[in-house]
């Protein structure tokens, strides 16, 4: 656990897009979803051809196949925040922003009271709503 002084400091994140700048939904074989239990997308806001609608289509397909879904985001240097992630939210079992990333969207995000688990895997009836 970081000490309190470390919590107040910004982290440095060096990034060069490279292949991420070209990655899109068409690069995926959706048949591979059948062998997955969980579909996770990390690096949201750094995948310009996939973020938003492309990721939402992947998550929608995964949920149709009764898979757990999760998303982790990076810091959005462009300020698009909710515009990018909103199409994905209805299909996410888990959304994992950092505290600072969540604060950027706290007045805009509302999570439905649905189970993150596929049918037959139990129920988690506790929903979460941003305040």
Buried (B, 14 or more C-beta within 10 A) or exposed (E): EEEEEEEEEEEEEEEEEEEBEEBEBEEBEEEEBEEEEEBBBEBBBBBBBBBBEBBBBBBBBBBEEEBBBBBBBBBBEEEEBBEBBBBBBEBBBEBEBEEEBBEBBEEEBEBEEEBBEBEEEEEEEEEEEEE
